[in-house]
Amino acid sequence: MTESTDLGPEDRKIVTLARSVRARNQVPEGAAVRDETGRTYAAGTVALESLRLSALQTAVAMAVAGGATSLEAAAVVSDAEAPSDQDRAAVRDLGGPDTPVLLAGPDGTLRTTVSAG
């Protein structure tokens, strides 16, 4: 495992944002993405009766709605062992197959980094 402090400052920022959303909203997951201009978008899990989105899907949707045309990186804070295939697909749709997806535990410790591809 890698401490989040071992990440570069921009990746550490999106892990911190994802962790903050998870804690503040008391949701199972928090996520954040960084677009091609360096803007960040953070979101939590959406669990409405008529709409269910993971935190990462919500963050990607926010980036698209905000005018992003690509992603540099994505981060998820979760108890999961790996990012879901659906989450990786959402990142891949906007950022491409080589976009890194960082998965951190609730304490912010980086568990793994995988490509969106």
C-alpha positions as CSV (number, residue, x, y, z in Angstrom):
1,M,0.0,0.0,0.0
2,T,1.1,3.5,-0.7
3,E,0.4,6.4,1.6
4,S,-1.5,9.2,-0.1
5,T,1.5,11.5,0.8
6,D,3.5,9.4,-1.7
7,L,1.3,10.7,-4.5
8,G,2.0,13.9,-6.4
9,P,0.2,17.0,-5.1
10,E,-2.5,16.9,-7.8
11,D,-3.3,13.2,-7.2
12,R,-3.2,13.7,-3.5
13,K,-5.8,16.6,-3.9
14,I,-8.3,14.4,-5.7
15,V,-8.0,11.7,-3.1
16,T,-8.5,14.2,-0.3
17,L,-11.5,15.7,-2.1
18,A,-13.0,12.2,-2.6
19,R,-12.4,11.4,1.1
20,S,-14.0,14.6,2.2
21,V,-17.2,14.0,0.1
22,R,-17.5,10.5,1.5
23,A,-17.2,11.7,5.1
24,R,-19.3,14.9,4.8
25,N,-22.2,13.2,3.0
26,Q,-21.9,9.9,4.9
27,V,-22.1,7.9,1.6
28,P,-20.4,4.5,0.8
29,E,-18.0,6.1,-1.7
30,G,-16.5,9.5,-2.5
31,A,-14.8,10.3,-5.8
32,A,-13.1,13.1,-7.6
33,V,-11.8,13.6,-11.1
34,R,-9.4,16.1,-12.7
35,D,-10.1,17.3,-16.2
36,E,-7.7,18.4,-18.9
37,T,-7.5,21.9,-17.6
38,G,-6.8,20.9,-14.0
39,R,-10.4,21.6,-12.7
40,T,-11.6,19.1,-10.2
41,Y,-15.1,17.6,-9.7
42,A,-16.0,15.7,-6.5
43,A,-19.1,13.7,-5.8
44,G,-20.6,11.0,-3.6
45,T,-22.8,8.0,-4.3
46,V,-26.3,8.8,-5.5
47,A,-28.9,6.4,-4.2
48,L,-32.3,7.7,-5.1
49,E,-35.3,5.5,-5.8
50,S,-35.2,6.5,-9.5
51,L,-31.5,7.1,-9.9
52,R,-28.5,5.1,-8.8
53,L,-24.9,6.3,-9.7
54,S,-21.6,5.4,-8.1
55,A,-19.6,8.3,-6.8
56,L,-17.2,8.1,-9.7
57,Q,-20.0,8.0,-12.3
58,T,-21.4,11.1,-10.6
59,A,-18.1,12.9,-10.7
60,V,-17.6,12.0,-14.4
61,A,-21.1,13.3,-15.1
62,M,-20.3,16.5,-13.3
63,A,-17.2,17.0,-15.3
64,V,-19.1,16.5,-18.6
65,A,-21.8,18.9,-17.5
66,G,-19.0,21.4,-16.6
67,G,-17.6,21.3,-20.1
68,A,-14.7,18.9,-19.6
69,T,-13.5,17.2,-22.8
70,S,-11.0,14.8,-21.2
71,L,-9.8,13.5,-17.8
72,E,-6.2,13.4,-16.4
73,A,-7.0,11.2,-13.4
74,A,-9.8,9.9,-11.2
75,A,-9.9,8.8,-7.5
76,V,-12.3,6.8,-5.5
77,V,-12.4,6.4,-1.7
78,S,-14.2,3.2,-0.8
79,D,-14.1,0.0,1.1
80,A,-14.0,-1.9,-2.3
81,E,-11.0,-3.9,-3.3
82,A,-10.9,-2.6,-6.8
83,P,-12.7,0.1,-9.0
84,S,-15.8,-1.5,-10.6
85,D,-15.9,-2.1,-14.3
86,Q,-18.7,0.4,-14.7
87,D,-16.6,3.1,-12.9
88,R,-13.6,2.4,-15.1
89,A,-15.9,2.5,-18.2
90,A,-17.2,6.0,-17.2
91,V,-13.6,7.3,-16.8
92,R,-12.5,5.6,-20.1
93,D,-15.5,7.2,-22.0
94,L,-14.2,10.7,-21.1
95,G,-10.5,10.2,-20.4
96,G,-9.5,7.3,-22.6
97,P,-8.1,3.9,-21.7
98,D,-4.8,5.1,-20.1
99,T,-6.4,7.4,-17.6
100,P,-5.3,6.4,-14.1
101,V,-8.0,5.5,-11.5
102,L,-6.7,5.6,-8.0
103,L,-8.5,3.6,-5.3
104,A,-8.0,4.7,-1.7
105,G,-9.4,3.3,1.6
106,P,-11.5,5.5,3.9
107,D,-8.3,6.6,5.7
108,G,-6.9,8.0,2.4
109,T,-4.3,5.3,2.0
110,L,-3.8,4.4,-1.7
111,R,-4.7,0.8,-2.3
112,T,-4.2,0.5,-6.0
113,T,-4.0,2.4,-9.3
114,V,-5.4,0.9,-12.4
115,S,-5.9,2.2,-15.9
116,A,-9.5,3.0,-17.1
117,G,-8.8,0.7,-20.1
